[in-house]
Amino acid sequence: MPGVQENVGVSLDKPDMVFDLTEMEGLPNVLIEAHLAGKPVVATPAGGTSEVVDYGKTGFVLASAKEPDPDEIMTSLATLLTDDAMRATFGEAARIHAEPRFAVDSVLAQTLELLKD
């Protein structure tokens, strides 16, 4: 574990995946950033997690944010950490899934298109 990081964006090239046990969330920026960095995730279904993660393609969303099941956590983590090919496939799918929806250029273009009229 890297401990407290001040510049998380730079650090997202180092992990194999991102694990987030948030109980309450809005739109989870850390998961968006992970996906844009090509990292699969395991996360709770807090807030907008399901808007970011495409279950079984870009990561795994646990059944509960309030009381995550330790067995479900371990199974999800073990699946991604022991299968290099799956992790790479999920990571690439995560980047492809996130770029048109969440990359700054994409969001700006979509916003300008909405404001055009």
Backbone atoms as SQL, in Angstrom:
CREATE TABLE atoms (id INTEGER PRIMARY KEY, chain TEXT, resi INTEGER, resn TEXT, atom TEXT, x REAL, y REAL, z REAL);
INSERT INTO atoms VALUES
  (1, 'A', 1, 'MET', 'N', 0.841, -1.172, 0.000),
  (2, 'A', 1, 'MET', 'CA', 0.000, 0.000, 0.000),
  (3, 'A', 1, 'MET', 'C', 0.893, 1.243, 0.000),
  (4, 'A', 2, 'PRO', 'N', 0.604, 2.197, -0.840),
  (5, 'A', 2, 'PRO', 'CA', 1.486, 3.356, -0.957),
  (6, 'A', 2, 'PRO', 'C', 1.308, 4.405, 0.136),
  (7, 'A', 3, 'GLY', 'N', 0.267, 4.309, 0.964),
  (8, 'A', 3, 'GLY', 'CA', 0.034, 5.330, 1.976),
  (9, 'A', 3, 'GLY', 'C', -0.628, 6.551, 1.368),
  (10, 'A', 4, 'VAL', 'N', -0.575, 7.672, 2.071),
  (11, 'A', 4, 'VAL', 'CA', -1.201, 8.910, 1.613),
  (12, 'A', 4, 'VAL', 'C', -0.455, 9.426, 0.383),
  (13, 'A', 5, 'GLN', 'N', -1.199, 9.750, -0.656),
  (14, 'A', 5, 'GLN', 'CA', -0.634, 10.265, -1.893),
  (15, 'A', 5, 'GLN', 'C', -1.214, 11.637, -2.177),
  (16, 'A', 6, 'GLU', 'N', -0.365, 12.584, -2.542),
  (17, 'A', 6, 'GLU', 'CA', -0.853, 13.932, -2.842),
  (18, 'A', 6, 'GLU', 'C', -1.283, 14.070, -4.289),
  (19, 'A', 7, 'ASN', 'N', -0.661, 13.365, -5.196),
  (20, 'A', 7, 'ASN', 'CA', -0.981, 13.465, -6.612),
  (21, 'A', 7, 'ASN', 'C', -1.413, 12.093, -7.106),
  (22, 'A', 8, 'VAL', 'N', -2.671, 11.753, -6.864),
  (23, 'A', 8, 'VAL', 'CA', -3.168, 10.421, -7.150),
  (24, 'A', 8, 'VAL', 'C', -3.133, 10.101, -8.638),
  (25, 'A', 9, 'GLY', 'N', -3.414, 11.067, -9.488),
  (26, 'A', 9, 'GLY', 'CA', -3.424, 10.820, -10.930),
  (27, 'A', 9, 'GLY', 'C', -2.115, 10.261, -11.427),
  (28, 'A', 10, 'VAL', 'N', -1.033, 10.756, -10.926),
  (29, 'A', 10, 'VAL', 'CA', 0.276, 10.258, -11.329),
  (30, 'A', 10, 'VAL', 'C', 0.478, 8.840, -10.819),
  (31, 'A', 11, 'SER', 'N', -0.082, 8.520, -9.686),
  (32, 'A', 11, 'SER', 'CA', 0.109, 7.213, -9.061),
  (33, 'A', 11, 'SER', 'C', -0.749, 6.115, -9.682),
  (34, 'A', 12, 'LEU', 'N', -1.738, 6.429, -10.476),
  (35, 'A', 12, 'LEU', 'CA', -2.624, 5.409, -11.020),
  (36, 'A', 12, 'LEU', 'C', -1.974, 4.528, -12.081),
  (37, 'A', 13, 'ASP', 'N', -0.753, 4.819, -12.469),
  (38, 'A', 13, 'ASP', 'CA', -0.070, 3.929, -13.398),
  (39, 'A', 13, 'ASP', 'C', 0.556, 2.738, -12.659),
  (40, 'A', 14, 'LYS', 'N', 0.658, 2.813, -11.347),
  (41, 'A', 14, 'LYS', 'CA', 1.330, 1.781, -10.569),
  (42, 'A', 14, 'LYS', 'C', 0.461, 0.582, -10.164),
  (43, 'A', 15, 'PRO', 'N', -0.795, 0.772, -9.723),
  (44, 'A', 15, 'PRO', 'CA', -1.563, -0.402, -9.261),
  (45, 'A', 15, 'PRO', 'C', -2.061, -1.264, -10.414),
  (46, 'A', 16, 'ASP', 'N', -2.347, -2.525, -10.086),
  (47, 'A', 16, 'ASP', 'CA', -2.945, -3.432, -11.070),
  (48, 'A', 16, 'ASP', 'C', -4.439, -3.193, -11.198),
  (49, 'A', 17, 'MET', 'N', -5.045, -2.682, -10.129),
  (50, 'A', 17, 'MET', 'CA', -6.482, -2.446, -10.086),
  (51, 'A', 17, 'MET', 'C', -6.778, -1.480, -8.947),
  (52, 'A', 18, 'VAL', 'N', -8.023, -1.032, -8.852),
  (53, 'A', 18, 'VAL', 'CA', -8.430, -0.137, -7.774),
  (54, 'A', 18, 'VAL', 'C', -9.575, -0.801, -7.005),
  (55, 'A', 19, 'PHE', 'N', -9.487, -0.706, -5.684),
  (56, 'A', 19, 'PHE', 'CA', -10.460, -1.305, -4.773),
  (57, 'A', 19, 'PHE', 'C', -11.043, -0.183, -3.933),
  (58, 'A', 20, 'ASP', 'N', -12.389, -0.028, -3.946),
  (59, 'A', 20, 'ASP', 'CA', -13.036, 1.087, -3.262),
  (60, 'A', 20, 'ASP', 'C', -14.224, 0.582, -2.440),
  (61, 'A', 21, 'LEU', 'N', -14.126, 0.747, -1.118),
  (62, 'A', 21, 'LEU', 'CA', -15.190, 0.293, -0.215),
  (63, 'A', 21, 'LEU', 'C', -16.022, 1.452, 0.326),
  (64, 'A', 22, 'THR', 'N', -16.271, 2.445, -0.484),
  (65, 'A', 22, 'THR', 'CA', -17.046, 3.604, -0.070),
  (66, 'A', 22, 'THR', 'C', -18.465, 3.210, 0.308),
  (67, 'A', 23, 'GLU', 'N', -18.941, 3.774, 1.428),
  (68, 'A', 23, 'GLU', 'CA', -20.321, 3.509, 1.843),
  (69, 'A', 23, 'GLU', 'C', -21.283, 4.509, 1.213),
  (70, 'A', 24, 'MET', 'N', -20.861, 5.779, 1.100),
  (71, 'A', 24, 'MET', 'CA', -21.688, 6.813, 0.476),
  (72, 'A', 24, 'MET', 'C', -20.830, 7.554, -0.542),
  (73, 'A', 25, 'GLU', 'N', -21.439, 7.923, -1.661),
  (74, 'A', 25, 'GLU', 'CA', -20.684, 8.515, -2.756),
  (75, 'A', 25, 'GLU', 'C', -21.629, 9.264, -3.671),
  (76, 'A', 26, 'GLY', 'N', -21.117, 10.237, -4.362),
  (77, 'A', 26, 'GLY', 'CA', -21.846, 10.867, -5.453),
  (78, 'A', 26, 'GLY', 'C', -21.447, 10.113, -6.707),
  (79, 'A', 27, 'LEU', 'N', -20.872, 10.808, -7.661),
  (80, 'A', 27, 'LEU', 'CA', -20.277, 10.163, -8.826),
  (81, 'A', 27, 'LEU', 'C', -18.812, 9.932, -8.457),
  (82, 'A', 28, 'PRO', 'N', -18.366, 8.700, -8.348),
  (83, 'A', 28, 'PRO', 'CA', -17.052, 8.392, -7.781),
  (84, 'A', 28, 'PRO', 'C', -15.881, 8.737, -8.704),
  (85, 'A', 29, 'ASN', 'N', -15.303, 9.899, -8.475),
  (86, 'A', 29, 'ASN', 'CA', -14.186, 10.353, -9.301),
  (87, 'A', 29, 'ASN', 'C', -13.026, 9.367, -9.320),
  (88, 'A', 30, 'VAL', 'N', -12.741, 8.732, -8.192),
  (89, 'A', 30, 'VAL', 'CA', -11.610, 7.812, -8.152),
  (90, 'A', 30, 'VAL', 'C', -11.827, 6.643, -9.118),
  (91, 'A', 31, 'LEU', 'N', -13.054, 6.199, -9.277),
  (92, 'A', 31, 'LEU', 'CA', -13.319, 5.108, -10.208),
  (93, 'A', 31, 'LEU', 'C', -13.246, 5.586, -11.653),
  (94, 'A', 32, 'ILE', 'N', -13.695, 6.807, -11.892),
  (95, 'A', 32, 'ILE', 'CA', -13.561, 7.391, -13.233),
  (96, 'A', 32, 'ILE', 'C', -12.074, 7.511, -13.577),
  (97, 'A', 33, 'GLU', 'N', -11.280, 8.046, -12.651),
  (98, 'A', 33, 'GLU', 'CA', -9.841, 8.208, -12.881),
  (99, 'A', 33, 'GLU', 'C', -9.164, 6.858, -13.088),
  (100, 'A', 34, 'ALA', 'N', -9.572, 5.858, -12.323),
  (101, 'A', 34, 'ALA', 'CA', -9.012, 4.517, -12.488),
  (102, 'A', 34, 'ALA', 'C', -9.321, 3.982, -13.888),
  (103, 'A', 35, 'HIS', 'N', -10.564, 4.115, -14.302),
  (104, 'A', 35, 'HIS', 'CA', -10.941, 3.628, -15.626),
  (105, 'A', 35, 'HIS', 'C', -10.212, 4.390, -16.730),
  (106, 'A', 36, 'LEU', 'N', -10.093, 5.696, -16.597),
  (107, 'A', 36, 'LEU', 'CA', -9.372, 6.469, -17.607),
  (108, 'A', 36, 'LEU', 'C', -7.904, 6.064, -17.670),
  (109, 'A', 37, 'ALA', 'N', -7.370, 5.561, -16.550),
  (110, 'A', 37, 'ALA', 'CA', -5.988, 5.070, -16.504),
  (111, 'A', 37, 'ALA', 'C', -5.892, 3.608, -16.938),
  (112, 'A', 38, 'GLY', 'N', -7.019, 3.023, -17.319),
  (113, 'A', 38, 'GLY', 'CA', -7.019, 1.639, -17.788),
  (114, 'A', 38, 'GLY', 'C', -6.930, 0.616, -16.674),
  (115, 'A', 39, 'LYS', 'N', -7.504, 0.942, -15.518),
  (116, 'A', 39, 'LYS', 'CA', -7.468, 0.032, -14.374),
  (117, 'A', 39, 'LYS', 'C', -8.855, -0.505, -14.062),
  (118, 'A', 40, 'PRO', 'N', -8.990, -1.818, -13.944),
  (119, 'A', 40, 'PRO', 'CA', -10.275, -2.377, -13.507),
  (120, 'A', 40, 'PRO', 'C', -10.488, -2.071, -12.033),
  (121, 'A', 41, 'VAL', 'N', -11.723, -2.196, -11.587),
  (122, 'A', 41, 'VAL', 'CA', -12.037, -1.866, -10.194),
  (123, 'A', 41, 'VAL', 'C', -12.915, -2.927, -9.550),
  (124, 'A', 42, 'VAL', 'N', -12.837, -2.968, -8.229),
  (125, 'A', 42, 'VAL', 'CA', -13.800, -3.671, -7.379),
  (126, 'A', 42, 'VAL', 'C', -14.313, -2.598, -6.445),
  (127, 'A', 43, 'ALA', 'N', -15.632, -2.393, -6.413),
  (128, 'A', 43, 'ALA', 'CA', -16.182, -1.286, -5.638),
  (129, 'A', 43, 'ALA', 'C', -17.571, -1.609, -5.112),
  (130, 'A', 44, 'THR', 'N', -17.960, -0.879, -4.084),
  (131, 'A', 44, 'THR', 'CA', -19.319, -0.976, -3.565),
  (132, 'A', 44, 'THR', 'C', -20.269, -0.231, -4.507),
  (133, 'A', 45, 'PRO', 'N', -21.573, -0.499, -4.414),
  (134, 'A', 45, 'PRO', 'CA', -22.531, 0.173, -5.287),
  (135, 'A', 45, 'PRO', 'C', -22.956, 1.551, -4.772),
  (136, 'A', 46, 'ALA', 'N', -22.078, 2.215, -4.046),
  (137, 'A', 46, 'ALA', 'CA', -22.407, 3.532, -3.486),
  (138, 'A', 46, 'ALA', 'C', -22.587, 4.559, -4.602),
  (139, 'A', 47, 'GLY', 'N', -23.605, 5.398, -4.456),
  (140, 'A', 47, 'GLY', 'CA', -23.826, 6.511, -5.383),
  (141, 'A', 47, 'GLY', 'C', -23.859, 6.076, -6.835),
  (142, 'A', 48, 'GLY', 'N', -23.040, 6.736, -7.645),
  (143, 'A', 48, 'GLY', 'CA', -23.036, 6.498, -9.081),
  (144, 'A', 48, 'GLY', 'C', -22.049, 5.456, -9.569),
  (145, 'A', 49, 'THR', 'N', -21.629, 4.567, -8.694),
  (146, 'A', 49, 'THR', 'CA', -20.649, 3.544, -9.085),
  (147, 'A', 49, 'THR', 'C', -21.099, 2.763, -10.316),
  (148, 'A', 50, 'SER', 'N', -22.360, 2.385, -10.346),
  (149, 'A', 50, 'SER', 'CA', -22.856, 1.594, -11.482),
  (150, 'A', 50, 'SER', 'C', -22.917, 2.392, -12.778),
  (151, 'A', 51, 'GLU', 'N', -22.855, 3.724, -12.683),
  (152, 'A', 51, 'GLU', 'CA', -22.771, 4.548, -13.893),
  (153, 'A', 51, 'GLU', 'C', -21.362, 4.520, -14.472),
  (154, 'A', 52, 'VAL', 'N', -20.386, 4.206, -13.644),
  (155, 'A', 52, 'VAL', 'CA', -18.989, 4.187, -14.069),
  (156, 'A', 52, 'VAL', 'C', -18.548, 2.779, -14.445),
  (157, 'A', 53, 'VAL', 'N', -18.871, 1.807, -13.614),
  (158, 'A', 53, 'VAL', 'CA', -18.379, 0.441, -13.782),
  (159, 'A', 53, 'VAL', 'C', -19.377, -0.390, -14.576),
  (160, 'A', 54, 'ASP', 'N', -18.905, -1.022, -15.623),
  (161, 'A', 54, 'ASP', 'CA', -19.707, -1.951, -16.410),
  (162, 'A', 54, 'ASP', 'C', -19.422, -3.347, -15.844),
  (163, 'A', 55, 'TYR', 'N', -20.321, -3.827, -14.977),
  (164, 'A', 55, 'TYR', 'CA', -20.102, -5.051, -14.211),
  (165, 'A', 55, 'TYR', 'C', -19.697, -6.220, -15.112),
  (166, 'A', 56, 'GLY', 'N', -18.618, -6.876, -14.718),
  (167, 'A', 56, 'GLY', 'CA', -18.149, -8.046, -15.446),
  (168, 'A', 56, 'GLY', 'C', -17.385, -7.723, -16.713),
  (169, 'A', 57, 'LYS', 'N', -17.218, -6.441, -17.006),
  (170, 'A', 57, 'LYS', 'CA', -16.470, -6.020, -18.200),
  (171, 'A', 57, 'LYS', 'C', -15.348, -5.057, -17.845),
  (172, 'A', 58, 'THR', 'N', -15.612, -4.151, -16.898),
  (173, 'A', 58, 'THR', 'CA', -14.582, -3.180, -16.496),
  (174, 'A', 58, 'THR', 'C', -14.249, -3.312, -15.015),
  (175, 'A', 59, 'GLY', 'N', -14.942, -4.199, -14.329),
  (176, 'A', 59, 'GLY', 'CA', -14.708, -4.417, -12.908),
  (177, 'A', 59, 'GLY', 'C', -15.891, -5.120, -12.283),
  (178, 'A', 60, 'PHE', 'N', -15.879, -5.145, -10.956),
  (179, 'A', 60, 'PHE', 'CA', -16.955, -5.785, -10.212),
  (180, 'A', 60, 'PHE', 'C', -17.553, -4.800, -9.221),
  (181, 'A', 61, 'VAL', 'N', -18.886, -4.766, -9.161),
  (182, 'A', 61, 'VAL', 'CA', -19.603, -3.952, -8.181),
  (183, 'A', 61, 'VAL', 'C', -20.183, -4.924, -7.160),
  (184, 'A', 62, 'LEU', 'N', -19.818, -4.709, -5.910),
  (185, 'A', 62, 'LEU', 'CA', -20.291, -5.568, -4.832),
  (186, 'A', 62, 'LEU', 'C', -21.794, -5.388, -4.618),
  (187, 'A', 63, 'ALA', 'N', -22.408, -6.309, -3.907),
  (188, 'A', 63, 'ALA', 'CA', -23.863, -6.270, -3.700),
  (189, 'A', 63, 'ALA', 'C', -24.298, -5.182, -2.725),
  (190, 'A', 64, 'SER', 'N', -23.436, -4.822, -1.759),
  (191, 'A', 64, 'SER', 'CA', -23.857, -3.872, -0.730),
  (192, 'A', 64, 'SER', 'C', -22.757, -2.866, -0.416),
  (193, 'A', 65, 'ALA', 'N', -23.167, -1.619, -0.233),
  (194, 'A', 65, 'ALA', 'CA', -22.231, -0.588, 0.211),
  (195, 'A', 65, 'ALA', 'C', -22.218, -0.513, 1.739),
  (196, 'A', 66, 'LYS', 'N', -23.353, -0.766, 2.358),
  (197, 'A', 66, 'LYS', 'CA', -23.456, -0.657, 3.821),
  (198, 'A', 66, 'LYS', 'C', -22.814, -1.836, 4.535),
  (199, 'A', 67, 'GLU', 'N', -22.991, -3.020, 4.010),
  (200, 'A', 67, 'GLU', 'CA', -22.434, -4.219, 4.641),
  (201, 'A', 67, 'GLU', 'C', -21.816, -5.128, 3.577),
  (202, 'A', 68, 'PRO', 'N', -20.664, -4.745, 3.026),
  (203, 'A', 68, 'PRO', 'CA', -20.037, -5.590, 2.005),
  (204, 'A', 68, 'PRO', 'C', -19.707, -6.978, 2.567),
  (205, 'A', 69, 'ASP', 'N', -19.970, -7.973, 1.782),
  (206, 'A', 69, 'ASP', 'CA', -19.726, -9.369, 2.154),
  (207, 'A', 69, 'ASP', 'C', -18.240, -9.695, 1.970),
  (208, 'A', 70, 'PRO', 'N', -17.546, -10.077, 3.034),
  (209, 'A', 70, 'PRO', 'CA', -16.117, -10.376, 2.920),
  (210, 'A', 70, 'PRO', 'C', -15.811, -11.463, 1.888),
  (211, 'A', 71, 'ASP', 'N', -16.672, -12.456, 1.769),
  (212, 'A', 71, 'ASP', 'CA', -16.449, -13.510, 0.775),
  (213, 'A', 71, 'ASP', 'C', -16.563, -12.963, -0.644),
  (214, 'A', 72, 'GLU', 'N', -17.536, -12.084, -0.861),
  (215, 'A', 72, 'GLU', 'CA', -17.699, -11.476, -2.186),
  (216, 'A', 72, 'GLU', 'C', -16.498, -10.593, -2.510),
  (217, 'A', 73, 'ILE', 'N', -16.018, -9.859, -1.520),
  (218, 'A', 73, 'ILE', 'CA', -14.831, -9.018, -1.717),
  (219, 'A', 73, 'ILE', 'C', -13.643, -9.889, -2.114),
  (220, 'A', 74, 'MET', 'N', -13.395, -10.939, -1.344),
  (221, 'A', 74, 'MET', 'CA', -12.244, -11.803, -1.607),
  (222, 'A', 74, 'MET', 'C', -12.342, -12.479, -2.969),
  (223, 'A', 75, 'THR', 'N', -13.526, -12.924, -3.330),
  (224, 'A', 75, 'THR', 'CA', -13.707, -13.574, -4.630),
  (225, 'A', 75, 'THR', 'C', -13.438, -12.593, -5.765),
  (226, 'A', 76, 'SER', 'N', -13.971, -11.390, -5.663),
  (227, 'A', 76, 'SER', 'CA', -13.779, -10.384, -6.710),
  (228, 'A', 76, 'SER', 'C', -12.309, -9.998, -6.831),
  (229, 'A', 77, 'LEU', 'N', -11.668, -9.739, -5.694),
  (230, 'A', 77, 'LEU', 'CA', -10.247, -9.367, -5.713),
  (231, 'A', 77, 'LEU', 'C', -9.394, -10.509, -6.253),
  (232, 'A', 78, 'ALA', 'N', -9.641, -11.711, -5.774),
  (233, 'A', 78, 'ALA', 'CA', -8.856, -12.860, -6.214),
  (234, 'A', 78, 'ALA', 'C', -9.016, -13.108, -7.711),
  (235, 'A', 79, 'THR', 'N', -10.225, -12.942, -8.204),
  (236, 'A', 79, 'THR', 'CA', -10.474, -13.143, -9.638),
  (237, 'A', 79, 'THR', 'C', -9.593, -12.216, -10.473),
  (238, 'A', 80, 'LEU', 'N', -9.572, -10.943, -10.124),
  (239, 'A', 80, 'LEU', 'CA', -8.776, -9.993, -10.903),
  (240, 'A', 80, 'LEU', 'C', -7.282, -10.111, -10.635),
  (241, 'A', 81, 'LEU', 'N', -6.905, -10.381, -9.411),
  (242, 'A', 81, 'LEU', 'CA', -5.476, -10.414, -9.083),
  (243, 'A', 81, 'LEU', 'C', -4.781, -11.679, -9.556),
  (244, 'A', 82, 'THR', 'N', -5.518, -12.752, -9.779),
  (245, 'A', 82, 'THR', 'CA', -4.881, -14.001, -10.207),
  (246, 'A', 82, 'THR', 'C', -5.017, -14.269, -11.701),
  (247, 'A', 83, 'ASP', 'N', -5.798, -13.474, -12.384),
  (248, 'A', 83, 'ASP', 'CA', -5.999, -13.687, -13.824),
  (249, 'A', 83, 'ASP', 'C', -5.474, -12.471, -14.582),
  (250, 'A', 84, 'ASP', 'N', -4.211, -12.537, -14.992),
  (251, 'A', 84, 'ASP', 'CA', -3.570, -11.409, -15.678),
  (252, 'A', 84, 'ASP', 'C', -4.291, -11.021, -16.964),
  (253, 'A', 85, 'ALA', 'N', -4.742, -12.017, -17.718),
  (254, 'A', 85, 'ALA', 'CA', -5.426, -11.731, -18.983),
  (255, 'A', 85, 'ALA', 'C', -6.750, -11.018, -18.737),
  (256, 'A', 86, 'MET', 'N', -7.519, -11.488, -17.753),
  (257, 'A', 86, 'MET', 'CA', -8.791, -10.837, -17.440),
  (258, 'A', 86, 'MET', 'C', -8.553, -9.408, -16.974),
  (259, 'A', 87, 'ARG', 'N', -7.567, -9.215, -16.102),
  (260, 'A', 87, 'ARG', 'CA', -7.264, -7.888, -15.584),
  (261, 'A', 87, 'ARG', 'C', -6.890, -6.944, -16.726),
  (262, 'A', 88, 'ALA', 'N', -6.096, -7.421, -17.661),
  (263, 'A', 88, 'ALA', 'CA', -5.705, -6.589, -18.812),
  (264, 'A', 88, 'ALA', 'C', -6.912, -6.290, -19.701),
  (265, 'A', 89, 'THR', 'N', -7.747, -7.284, -19.930),
  (266, 'A', 89, 'THR', 'CA', -8.954, -7.093, -20.750),
  (267, 'A', 89, 'THR', 'C', -9.905, -6.111, -20.092),
  (268, 'A', 90, 'PHE', 'N', -10.147, -6.281, -18.781),
  (269, 'A', 90, 'PHE', 'CA', -11.010, -5.361, -18.040),
  (270, 'A', 90, 'PHE', 'C', -10.428, -3.951, -18.057),
  (271, 'A', 91, 'GLY', 'N', -9.116, -3.838, -17.891),
  (272, 'A', 91, 'GLY', 'CA', -8.478, -2.518, -17.873),
  (273, 'A', 91, 'GLY', 'C', -8.640, -1.786, -19.194),
  (274, 'A', 92, 'GLU', 'N', -8.412, -2.493, -20.283),
  (275, 'A', 92, 'GLU', 'CA', -8.571, -1.868, -21.601),
  (276, 'A', 92, 'GLU', 'C', -10.036, -1.510, -21.849),
  (277, 'A', 93, 'ALA', 'N', -10.946, -2.410, -21.473),
  (278, 'A', 93, 'ALA', 'CA', -12.379, -2.121, -21.611),
  (279, 'A', 93, 'ALA', 'C', -12.773, -0.920, -20.755),
  (280, 'A', 94, 'ALA', 'N', -12.163, -0.800, -19.573),
  (281, 'A', 94, 'ALA', 'CA', -12.459, 0.328, -18.685),
  (282, 'A', 94, 'ALA', 'C', -12.076, 1.649, -19.350),
  (283, 'A', 95, 'ARG', 'N', -10.889, 1.681, -19.935),
  (284, 'A', 95, 'ARG', 'CA', -10.431, 2.909, -20.610),
  (285, 'A', 95, 'ARG', 'C', -11.350, 3.249, -21.786),
  (286, 'A', 96, 'ILE', 'N', -11.656, 2.266, -22.596),
  (287, 'A', 96, 'ILE', 'CA', -12.523, 2.482, -23.765),
  (288, 'A', 96, 'ILE', 'C', -13.924, 2.922, -23.325),
  (289, 'A', 97, 'HIS', 'N', -14.423, 2.341, -22.253),
  (290, 'A', 97, 'HIS', 'CA', -15.750, 2.669, -21.717),
  (291, 'A', 97, 'HIS', 'C', -15.783, 4.089, -21.147),
  (292, 'A', 98, 'ALA', 'N', -14.706, 4.499, -20.475),
  (293, 'A', 98, 'ALA', 'CA', -14.692, 5.779, -19.758),
  (294, 'A', 98, 'ALA', 'C', -14.374, 6.985, -20.643),
  (295, 'A', 99, 'GLU', 'N', -13.506, 6.822, -21.620),
  (296, 'A', 99, 'GLU', 'CA', -13.051, 7.993, -22.387),
  (297, 'A', 99, 'GLU', 'C', -14.178, 8.805, -23.014),
  (298, 'A', 100, 'PRO', 'N', -15.094, 8.205, -23.743),
  (299, 'A', 100, 'PRO', 'CA', -16.147, 9.037, -24.353),
  (300, 'A', 100, 'PRO', 'C', -17.135, 9.621, -23.349),
  (301, 'A', 101, 'ARG', 'N', -17.207, 9.034, -22.173),
  (302, 'A', 101, 'ARG', 'CA', -18.172, 9.476, -21.172),
  (303, 'A', 101, 'ARG', 'C', -17.595, 10.465, -20.170),
  (304, 'A', 102, 'PHE', 'N', -16.287, 10.314, -19.832),
  (305, 'A', 102, 'PHE', 'CA', -15.751, 11.068, -18.708),
  (306, 'A', 102, 'PHE', 'C', -14.468, 11.852, -18.977),
  (307, 'A', 103, 'ALA', 'N', -13.789, 11.634, -20.095),
  (308, 'A', 103, 'ALA', 'CA', -12.570, 12.398, -20.370),
  (309, 'A', 103, 'ALA', 'C', -12.942, 13.875, -20.526),
  (310, 'A', 104, 'VAL', 'N', -12.052, 14.753, -20.094),
  (311, 'A', 104, 'VAL', 'CA', -12.338, 16.195, -20.078),
  (312, 'A', 104, 'VAL', 'C', -12.773, 16.687, -21.456),
  (313, 'A', 105, 'ASP', 'N', -12.059, 16.312, -22.493),
  (314, 'A', 105, 'ASP', 'CA', -12.413, 16.766, -23.845),
  (315, 'A', 105, 'ASP', 'C', -13.810, 16.303, -24.249),
  (316, 'A', 106, 'SER', 'N', -14.144, 15.069, -23.908),
  (317, 'A', 106, 'SER', 'CA', -15.463, 14.536, -24.240),
  (318, 'A', 106, 'SER', 'C', -16.573, 15.254, -23.479),
  (319, 'A', 107, 'VAL', 'N', -16.359, 15.448, -22.188),
  (320, 'A', 107, 'VAL', 'CA', -17.361, 16.131, -21.364),
  (321, 'A', 107, 'VAL', 'C', -17.543, 17.572, -21.823),
  (322, 'A', 108, 'LEU', 'N', -16.444, 18.237, -22.138),
  (323, 'A', 108, 'LEU', 'CA', -16.524, 19.615, -22.621),
  (324, 'A', 108, 'LEU', 'C', -17.288, 19.677, -23.945),
  (325, 'A', 109, 'ALA', 'N', -16.986, 18.796, -24.869),
  (326, 'A', 109, 'ALA', 'CA', -17.682, 18.783, -26.154),
  (327, 'A', 109, 'ALA', 'C', -19.175, 18.516, -25.973),
  (328, 'A', 110, 'GLN', 'N', -19.512, 17.572, -25.099),
  (329, 'A', 110, 'GLN', 'CA', -20.924, 17.277, -24.841),
  (330, 'A', 110, 'GLN', 'C', -21.634, 18.462, -24.199),
  (331, 'A', 111, 'THR', 'N', -20.941, 19.142, -23.284),
  (332, 'A', 111, 'THR', 'CA', -21.528, 20.308, -22.628),
  (333, 'A', 111, 'THR', 'C', -21.761, 21.420, -23.630),
  (334, 'A', 112, 'LEU', 'N', -20.783, 21.694, -24.467),
  (335, 'A', 112, 'LEU', 'CA', -20.926, 22.752, -25.473),
  (336, 'A', 112, 'LEU', 'C', -22.055, 22.417, -26.450),
  (337, 'A', 113, 'GLU', 'N', -22.202, 21.151, -26.791),
  (338, 'A', 113, 'GLU', 'CA', -23.276, 20.725, -27.693),
  (339, 'A', 113, 'GLU', 'C', -24.640, 20.991, -27.047),
  (340, 'A', 114, 'LEU', 'N', -24.756, 20.705, -25.746),
  (341, 'A', 114, 'LEU', 'CA', -26.017, 20.950, -25.030),
  (342, 'A', 114, 'LEU', 'C', -26.329, 22.438, -24.942),
  (343, 'A', 115, 'LEU', 'N', -25.312, 23.252, -24.809),
  (344, 'A', 115, 'LEU', 'CA', -25.507, 24.701, -24.659),
  (345, 'A', 115, 'LEU', 'C', -25.652, 25.414, -26.007),
  (346, 'A', 116, 'LYS', 'N', -25.438, 24.729, -27.077),
  (347, 'A', 116, 'LYS', 'CA', -25.458, 25.305, -28.418),
  (348, 'A', 116, 'LYS', 'C', -26.810, 25.947, -28.760),
  (349, 'A', 117, 'ASP', 'N', -27.881, 25.304, -28.371),
  (350, 'A', 117, 'ASP', 'CA', -29.226, 25.793, -28.747),
  (351, 'A', 117, 'ASP', 'C', -29.651, 26.975, -27.967);
